[in-house]
Structures are given as C-alpha cells and as structure tokens.
Amino acid sequence: MKIIGYLIQKEFIQILRNKAILPMMTILPIIQLIVLSNAASNEVKNINLVIVDQDFSEYSRLLTSKVNSNERFTLKLATNNQNEAMEAIQANEADIILTIPAKFERDFLKAQSPALQILVNAINGQQATVGAGYLTNIIGSFNQDISSEIIRIPEGPRIGSISLESRNWYNPEIEYSHFMAPGILAELTALLTIVLSAMNVVRERELGTIEQINVTPIQKWQFILGKLVPFLCVGLVLLTVGLIASKLIFDIPMLGNLGILFGYAVINLIAVLGLGLLISNFADTQQQAIFVAFFFILIFVLMCGLFTPIDSMPKWAQILTIPNPLAHFISVSRKVLMKGGGLLDIRKEIIYTIFLAIIFNSLAIWSYKKQS
C-alpha cells in the first residue's frame, strides 16, 4: 500500500504543477455547462409558417389568428395562392404550409369534417416533426373550441363532453435546461476525465520520466491504480463544481440522494479512466492520444441519449449503447436528480458500469508495457 500511496502522491504533485488542470476543473466546465444547456435544446421555436387561406371565412380567419398568436410560430406569409406558398418553402423561407381549403366553414358547420393540409419542409427532421405536432395541437384546440360553441341540443339532457387534462411529471414547466443540464454535467465529467487520463501516460513517456518508474519493481496494476485514483478525485471535483453551478445558474431539481449519484459517479469514472489509460498505453504522442480519445468521444456523445432518445434509435444502435459509460451516467444523473430515483431504479446502469470498469481496467493493466 505504501508503493501505491507514493504513486498517488506523485500524481497529485504532477497534477497540481500543471497550470491547465485547475481551469479545466472549474472555469471550463461552468462555461460549457452554461453554453450547452442553453443552446442544446430539443425545444423548437421560431417556426416559419405560411398560411394559404382559400376560404376567406370567419372560421378561417379565427384559425389563422389562433395559430399566429402562438409564440412558436412566425407567420411569414398569408396568401390564397398555393404556388406562392410552395415557392416560399422551396426558397427555404418557410418550414410549414397550412392550407385552409375552400368551403372550410360550410363543411365544418355541416359536420362534414373539412380536411386541412399541412406541408412540412422535412430537411430539418426535428423542426418538421415537432413543428407539425405543435400545429396539430393548435388545430385540435381550435376544433374543440368551435365545436363547443356550435353544438346545441334543443331538448333532452345535455350530453357531457370528455375533459382531458395532462400533467408533466418530473419537469412540470418543460424547462429544457433542467432536462439538459444533468445530462451535460455527466457528459462533461466523463469526457474531461477520459481526455486527461489518455494524455497522462503519454505525457510522461514524452518527457522520459516514465522510464524511471519502469526500472522499479512496481507492478503493472499498482502503476495503473496509482494513475487512476488522482484522476478519480479530479472527476469528482468536476462533478461537484458542475452540480453547484447547475443549481445556482439553472436551479435544477435535486430530488434524489446525492450520495447515490456520487457513488455511481465513482464507478463510472473508474470505467472511463480505465478506457483513457488503455488509450494512453497504445499512443506514442499526446496528439495521437487526443485523436483516439475523440474518436470514442464522438461515438459516445452521439449515442448516449443526450440529444436523441435511445428508444428512438434502431435496435442495433440501442445494443451499442450498452458499452457506452456516458449513456449510463446521463441516465443515472437524470433519474436521481429529476425523479428522485434510488438504487433499485439505477441497478441496471450500476451492473453494466461495473462490468465496463472491470473490462477497461483489466485491458489497461494487461496492455501496459513495463520495460526494465
């Protein structure tokens, strides 16, 4: 244990001597958290809309007014010419065209279900899908409002109507910063520790200081453990700073036990540090280490469920998220902070991450070439 203690002490001295580490542990995560939590949002705003009104009735004007009053939509053009509307969407000046057909009001009053047409510019898939969903909800609300006004029962008991009330659990106000911040916090904590650990062994190899360790009787597992513990502490500091910043800046909910979150973070950081050390064992320069680390980082980020729900991915992609420690960290972060989840709620993520930690660190120990 004394040998490991000396190795850990050496690593802490090297970390504290590195002037770039302190800003990476404090200032950089806060800046990234602020920027990404505000910019990386699934919410769709400023949807450019063209309305083609071919009816010119009171109801068509009411529908146009209702859609135009919604802050998510920007009415770019109101016309009765379908070709003019299509030119706008072809010029990428419109995201959605809503066409109100002729005899819309007459058919509605005759209960003949007039058909509205929604044409969507699907180049931006998310803008198209979400924007069309918003517009469909507005039209549904308009339908209910008008129906309640025109339906009259002259005699007999009045027919009751179905009342639908929806509530948003865990994020009642649909605050996207509350949804994104826990995920981005987990992402930054894991990714920064991967990069730092991937560069560490290579840096010593470039400086030549690692040769002094290679001629000592230190075992490979002791060397890897001595590298892992200090950066584990760095990762926990990153997580702490991020949690404090998220609470002060975004007032994110912290419904669960933070001890559970930090306990899982230890397991997850051991896994990602093992991957970082594994990368460093095969890289000859810091540039190579960074390139290889970013190869994995890109895959981890795109398939972690932060921007695209994992359930929406193809089945093969869902399977590939199992060896992704970032996906499990984000899932646990949201479950604990937003839902108040306990150990039973995150047991699947814990099991997967323990296996990943064992595999990555075993490979890191095996692949480390200790030459005397």
Backbone torsions as a table, in degrees:
resi	resn	phi	psi	omega
1	MET	NA	-29.8	179.2
2	LYS	-63.4	-39.5	-179.7
3	ILE	-61.5	-45.8	179.0
4	ILE	-63.8	-39.3	178.1
5	GLY	-60.8	-41.9	178.7
6	TYR	-66.4	-39.8	178.4
7	LEU	-63.7	-42.1	178.1
8	ILE	-64.1	-41.6	178.1
9	GLN	-61.5	-42.0	178.6
10	LYS	-61.3	-42.3	-178.7
11	GLU	-65.4	-41.5	178.8
12	PHE	-62.7	-39.1	177.9
13	ILE	-62.4	-43.5	179.2
14	GLN	-65.8	-38.8	179.6
15	ILE	-65.0	-45.1	-177.9
16	LEU	-69.0	-25.8	177.1
17	ARG	-75.3	-22.3	-179.5
18	ASN	-79.2	110.3	-175.6
19	LYS	-69.3	-16.8	-179.5
20	ALA	-82.8	-17.2	-175.3
21	ILE	-68.6	-46.6	-175.3
22	LEU	-59.8	-47.7	175.7
23	PRO	-61.6	-35.2	178.8
24	MET	-67.3	-25.5	-179.3
25	MET	-87.7	-18.5	-173.4
26	THR	-124.1	-68.0	-172.0
27	ILE	-69.5	-48.5	-175.7
28	LEU	-59.7	-47.4	178.9
29	PRO	-61.4	-37.4	-178.9
30	ILE	-66.3	-44.1	179.2
31	ILE	-62.7	-46.5	-179.9
32	GLN	-63.7	-38.2	-179.9
33	LEU	-64.4	-43.5	-179.9
34	ILE	-65.1	-48.3	-176.1
35	VAL	-66.4	-50.6	-174.5
36	LEU	-69.8	-37.0	-178.6
37	SER	-67.2	-29.0	178.2
38	ASN	-88.2	-35.6	-175.4
39	ALA	-86.4	-40.9	-177.0
40	ALA	-84.6	84.6	-176.9
41	SER	-125.6	141.2	175.7
42	ASN	-82.2	-5.4	-178.6
43	GLU	-74.3	137.0	-180.0
44	VAL	-106.3	124.2	179.4
45	LYS	-128.8	170.3	175.1
46	ASN	53.6	52.4	177.5
47	ILE	-83.2	118.7	-179.2
48	ASN	-77.3	123.8	-172.6
49	LEU	-123.2	139.7	171.5
50	VAL	-119.0	129.3	178.9
51	ILE	-111.4	123.6	176.0
52	VAL	-103.1	104.6	-177.5
53	ASP	-100.8	107.0	179.8
54	GLN	-104.0	10.0	-176.8
55	ASP	-110.4	-36.7	-179.7
56	PHE	52.9	43.7	179.7
57	SER	-109.9	175.6	179.0
58	GLU	-64.8	-41.0	-178.0
59	TYR	-69.1	-37.1	178.0
60	SER	-65.8	-36.5	177.3
61	ARG	-68.9	-37.2	177.4
62	LEU	-64.3	-41.9	178.9
63	LEU	-65.1	-42.8	177.7
64	THR	-60.2	-42.9	179.7
65	SER	-65.4	-39.0	-179.1
66	LYS	-66.2	-41.7	179.0
67	VAL	-68.3	-42.1	-177.2
68	ASN	-67.1	-26.1	-179.2
69	SER	-78.4	-11.9	178.5
70	ASN	-77.1	129.3	-173.5
71	GLU	-70.1	-14.5	179.9
72	ARG	-77.2	-20.5	-175.4
73	PHE	-108.2	143.4	172.6
74	THR	-118.4	114.4	-177.9
75	LEU	-76.4	107.6	-178.4
76	LYS	-85.4	-30.6	-175.3
77	LEU	-159.5	136.7	171.9
78	ALA	-122.1	119.2	-173.0
79	THR	-148.1	170.7	172.7
80	ASN	-112.4	8.5	-176.3
81	ASN	-107.2	113.5	-178.5
82	GLN	-65.6	-37.2	180.0
83	ASN	-64.2	-37.7	178.3
84	GLU	-64.4	-38.7	177.7
85	ALA	-66.4	-40.4	179.4
86	MET	-66.0	-34.4	175.8
87	GLU	-62.9	-36.7	179.2
88	ALA	-66.2	-40.6	-179.1
89	ILE	-74.4	-31.3	176.8
90	GLN	-71.0	-30.7	177.3
91	ALA	-83.0	5.7	179.5
92	ASN	62.7	27.7	177.2
93	GLU	-95.5	-7.9	-179.3
94	ALA	-136.4	144.0	176.4
95	ASP	-97.0	-33.4	-176.2
96	ILE	-140.9	140.5	171.4
97	ILE	-114.3	124.6	174.9
98	LEU	-107.5	118.1	-178.9
99	THR	-106.3	121.0	176.1
100	ILE	-99.6	113.0	-172.2
101	PRO	-73.6	163.5	173.7
102	ALA	-63.9	150.5	-179.0
103	LYS	64.7	25.1	179.9
104	PHE	-62.4	-49.3	-178.1
105	GLU	-66.8	-41.3	-179.3
106	ARG	-61.9	-46.1	179.6
107	ASP	-65.2	-36.4	-179.7
108	PHE	-64.8	-44.3	-179.2
109	LEU	-68.5	-24.6	177.4
110	LYS	-91.3	8.6	178.7
111	ALA	57.2	40.3	-179.7
112	GLN	-102.6	10.2	175.7
113	SER	53.3	74.0	178.1
114	PRO	-63.7	144.7	-175.5
115	ALA	-100.7	120.6	172.4
116	LEU	-90.2	151.7	179.9
117	GLN	-115.9	131.4	176.2
118	ILE	-118.1	116.4	175.6
119	LEU	-106.1	128.5	-171.5
120	VAL	-119.1	133.9	172.5
121	ASN	-78.9	99.9	-170.1
122	ALA	-91.9	16.4	174.8
123	ILE	-60.7	-44.2	172.2
124	ASN	-94.6	100.0	-173.8
125	GLY	-58.9	-42.7	-178.0
126	GLN	-68.4	-44.4	177.9
127	GLN	-58.4	-40.7	-178.3
128	ALA	-67.6	-50.7	-175.3
129	THR	-66.2	-50.3	-177.3
130	VAL	-68.9	-41.8	179.8
131	GLY	-62.2	-43.1	177.7
132	ALA	-63.6	-35.6	176.8
133	GLY	-64.6	-42.9	176.1
134	TYR	-58.7	-47.1	-177.0
135	LEU	-65.1	-39.0	178.3
136	THR	-62.7	-40.2	178.0
137	ASN	-64.2	-40.5	179.3
138	ILE	-63.9	-42.9	179.3
139	ILE	-64.9	-40.0	177.0
140	GLY	-61.8	-40.4	177.5
141	SER	-65.6	-40.7	177.6
142	PHE	-62.2	-42.1	179.6
143	ASN	-59.7	-43.9	180.0
144	GLN	-66.8	-40.6	-178.6
145	ASP	-63.5	-46.4	-178.4
146	ILE	-69.2	-39.8	-179.5
147	SER	-61.7	-39.8	-179.7
148	SER	-67.0	-23.2	-179.7
149	GLU	-84.6	-36.1	-172.4
150	ILE	-93.7	-17.6	-178.5
151	ILE	-79.9	121.7	177.9
152	ARG	-132.2	138.7	177.3
153	ILE	-115.6	107.8	-172.6
154	PRO	-65.9	-33.3	-178.4
155	GLU	-145.6	157.7	-177.9
156	GLY	88.4	173.9	-178.5
157	PRO	-67.4	147.2	177.6
158	ARG	-73.3	143.5	-179.6
159	ILE	-86.5	126.3	179.6
160	GLY	-72.1	153.2	179.4
161	SER	-108.2	153.1	179.8
162	ILE	-79.1	127.8	178.7
163	SER	-103.9	125.2	-179.0
164	LEU	-111.2	122.3	179.5
165	GLU	-122.2	127.8	-179.8
166	SER	-114.4	147.2	177.7
167	ARG	-133.7	145.3	179.5
168	ASN	-102.2	112.8	179.9
169	TRP	-82.8	148.3	173.9
170	TYR	71.7	-22.8	176.9
171	ASN	-148.0	69.6	-170.0
172	PRO	-56.9	-37.0	-175.9
173	GLU	-92.1	7.0	-177.8
174	ILE	51.8	49.3	176.2
175	GLU	-80.4	110.7	-176.4
176	TYR	-70.5	-24.9	175.6
177	SER	-65.8	-34.2	176.8
178	HIS	-67.5	-32.0	-179.7
179	PHE	-80.2	-40.3	-174.7
180	MET	-82.5	-37.9	-173.5
181	ALA	-58.5	-47.1	178.4
182	PRO	-60.8	-38.3	178.7
183	GLY	-68.2	-43.8	179.4
184	ILE	-67.0	-36.1	177.5
185	LEU	-60.9	-47.0	178.0
186	ALA	-63.5	-40.1	-179.5
187	GLU	-62.5	-48.7	-177.8
188	LEU	-63.7	-41.6	-179.2
189	THR	-60.2	-46.7	-177.9
190	ALA	-70.0	-44.0	-174.1
191	LEU	-70.0	-39.9	179.6
192	LEU	-65.4	-38.1	179.3
193	THR	-69.8	-33.9	175.5
194	ILE	-61.7	-47.3	-177.7
195	VAL	-64.8	-45.4	-178.2
196	LEU	-62.6	-44.4	-178.8
197	SER	-71.2	-33.9	179.6
198	ALA	-65.5	-32.4	-178.4
199	MET	-84.3	-17.1	-168.2
200	ASN	-66.2	-56.9	-177.2
201	VAL	-64.0	-38.8	-179.8
202	VAL	-64.0	-38.8	179.8
203	ARG	-62.4	-43.0	178.0
204	GLU	-66.3	-35.1	178.5
205	ARG	-66.3	-39.1	178.4
206	GLU	-68.0	-36.9	179.7
207	LEU	-78.0	-18.6	-179.9
208	GLY	88.4	-1.1	-178.0
209	THR	-72.6	-21.1	-177.6
210	ILE	-71.1	-21.3	178.8
211	GLU	-64.9	-30.8	178.8
212	GLN	-67.8	-31.5	177.9
213	ILE	-77.8	-34.6	-177.2
214	ASN	-63.9	-27.2	-179.0
215	VAL	-87.8	-0.3	177.9
216	THR	-91.5	162.8	179.6
217	PRO	-80.0	21.0	179.7
218	ILE	-67.3	132.7	177.7
219	GLN	-75.4	157.9	-178.1
220	LYS	-63.3	-40.2	-179.2
221	TRP	-67.4	-32.0	176.4
222	GLN	-67.5	-39.0	179.4
223	PHE	-63.9	-46.5	-179.4
224	ILE	-65.0	-41.8	179.2
225	LEU	-64.7	-39.0	177.7
226	GLY	-64.5	-30.5	176.0
227	LYS	-77.5	-34.5	-171.7
228	LEU	-73.2	-44.8	-172.6
229	VAL	-60.4	-48.1	-179.8
230	PRO	-60.4	-41.6	-179.8
231	PHE	-74.4	-23.0	170.6
232	LEU	-63.6	-41.8	176.7
233	CYS	-64.8	-39.5	177.0
234	VAL	-60.4	-43.9	178.8
235	GLY	-62.1	-40.1	179.1
236	LEU	-67.9	-34.4	174.9
237	VAL	-65.4	-42.3	176.8
238	LEU	-58.9	-43.4	179.7
239	LEU	-64.8	-41.7	179.7
240	THR	-63.9	-47.5	178.7
241	VAL	-60.7	-41.9	179.8
242	GLY	-65.4	-40.2	178.3
243	LEU	-64.3	-43.6	179.3
244	ILE	-63.0	-45.5	179.9
245	ALA	-63.9	-40.6	-179.5
246	SER	-64.1	-38.0	179.7
247	LYS	-71.2	-42.8	-177.3
248	LEU	-72.2	-38.5	-173.9
249	ILE	-88.3	-46.7	-174.4
250	PHE	-107.1	-8.2	-177.4
251	ASP	52.4	47.8	-179.6
252	ILE	-66.6	147.4	177.9
253	PRO	-68.9	143.8	174.8
254	MET	-129.9	73.3	-173.2
255	LEU	-80.9	-27.3	-175.8
256	GLY	-92.4	-178.6	179.5
257	ASN	-79.5	118.1	-179.8
258	LEU	-66.0	-25.0	176.2
259	GLY	-61.9	-37.7	177.0
260	ILE	-65.3	-42.1	-179.8
261	LEU	-63.4	-44.7	-179.6
262	PHE	-69.6	-35.3	177.1
263	GLY	-63.0	-44.0	176.9
264	TYR	-67.5	-37.2	-179.9
265	ALA	-58.8	-36.5	177.5
266	VAL	-60.0	-47.1	179.8
267	ILE	-62.9	-44.7	-177.1
268	ASN	-66.5	-40.9	179.6
269	LEU	-66.7	-34.7	175.2
270	ILE	-61.0	-40.4	179.6
271	ALA	-65.6	-49.3	-176.2
272	VAL	-71.1	-31.1	176.0
273	LEU	-67.7	-37.9	175.3
274	GLY	-60.9	-39.8	177.1
275	LEU	-65.5	-42.3	178.8
276	GLY	-62.4	-42.8	178.3
277	LEU	-68.1	-33.9	175.9
278	LEU	-62.9	-42.1	177.8
279	ILE	-62.8	-43.4	-177.1
280	SER	-65.0	-27.9	179.3
281	ASN	-67.5	-26.5	-176.9
282	PHE	-101.9	-7.9	-178.9
283	ALA	-94.8	141.3	179.3
284	ASP	-94.0	-26.4	-179.8
285	THR	-131.7	164.0	178.7
286	GLN	-65.3	-33.1	178.1
287	GLN	-63.8	-42.8	176.9
288	GLN	-62.1	-42.3	-179.9
289	ALA	-61.3	-41.9	-179.5
290	ILE	-66.3	-42.5	-179.7
291	PHE	-62.2	-45.7	-179.9
292	VAL	-66.4	-40.9	179.1
293	ALA	-61.4	-43.1	-179.4
294	PHE	-70.2	-24.7	173.3
295	PHE	-61.1	-47.7	178.3
296	PHE	-70.8	-37.6	-179.0
297	ILE	-60.8	-42.6	-179.2
298	LEU	-60.9	-44.3	178.8
299	ILE	-65.6	-44.4	-179.3
300	PHE	-60.3	-43.8	-176.3
301	VAL	-67.8	-44.5	-176.8
302	LEU	-70.4	-23.0	-175.7
303	MET	-120.3	30.6	-178.3
304	CYS	-101.7	-7.5	-179.6
305	GLY	88.1	6.8	-179.5
306	LEU	-73.7	-43.2	-177.4
307	PHE	-106.6	-30.0	178.4
308	THR	-123.4	123.0	179.6
309	PRO	-56.3	135.8	-178.7
310	ILE	-61.6	-35.1	-179.9
311	ASP	-65.5	-19.7	179.6
312	SER	-87.9	-6.9	-179.3
313	MET	-80.3	159.8	172.7
314	PRO	-60.2	159.9	-175.0
315	LYS	-59.4	-40.6	-179.0
316	TRP	-65.4	-34.8	179.0
317	ALA	-70.8	-35.3	176.9
318	GLN	-63.3	-37.5	178.3
319	ILE	-66.3	-37.8	-179.2
320	LEU	-69.9	-14.4	176.4
321	THR	-78.7	-12.9	-179.5
322	ILE	-63.5	-44.8	176.6
323	PRO	-83.6	18.6	179.7
324	ASN	-100.9	100.8	-178.0
325	PRO	-63.5	-25.9	179.9
326	LEU	-66.6	-39.5	178.6
327	ALA	-61.6	-41.2	-179.9
328	HIS	-69.7	-37.9	-179.9
329	PHE	-63.9	-44.1	179.5
330	ILE	-64.3	-43.0	179.3
331	SER	-61.1	-45.5	-179.9
332	VAL	-66.1	-42.4	-179.3
333	SER	-58.4	-45.0	-179.9
334	ARG	-71.0	-39.8	-179.3
335	LYS	-64.5	-41.5	-177.2
336	VAL	-75.5	-48.3	-173.9
337	LEU	-74.9	-43.2	-172.9
338	MET	-92.5	-33.4	-176.6
339	LYS	-103.6	-11.9	-176.4
340	GLY	71.0	31.0	-176.9
341	GLY	-67.3	152.2	178.2
342	GLY	-108.1	-166.3	-176.7
343	LEU	-62.2	-37.9	-179.4
344	LEU	-65.5	-31.3	-178.4
345	ASP	-72.7	-24.2	-177.0
346	ILE	-115.4	18.5	-175.6
347	ARG	-62.7	-35.6	180.0
348	LYS	-64.3	-45.4	179.6
349	GLU	-63.8	-37.3	180.0
350	ILE	-63.6	-45.4	-178.5
351	ILE	-62.9	-47.8	179.9
352	TYR	-59.5	-43.6	-174.9
353	THR	-70.3	-35.1	176.7
354	ILE	-62.0	-44.5	177.5
355	PHE	-61.1	-42.6	179.1
356	LEU	-63.9	-40.3	179.5
357	ALA	-63.0	-42.4	179.1
358	ILE	-64.8	-45.1	-177.0
359	ILE	-66.1	-50.3	-176.3
360	PHE	-63.6	-43.7	-177.8
361	ASN	-73.7	-33.4	175.2
362	SER	-64.0	-42.2	177.4
363	LEU	-66.7	-34.9	178.6
364	ALA	-65.5	-41.8	178.4
365	ILE	-67.2	-43.4	-178.1
366	TRP	-64.5	-39.2	-173.2
367	SER	-84.5	-10.7	-178.9
368	TYR	-72.5	122.2	-178.5
369	LYS	-92.1	105.1	177.5
370	LYS	-97.6	106.3	-177.8
371	GLN	-106.9	131.7	179.7
372	SER	-93.6	NA	NA
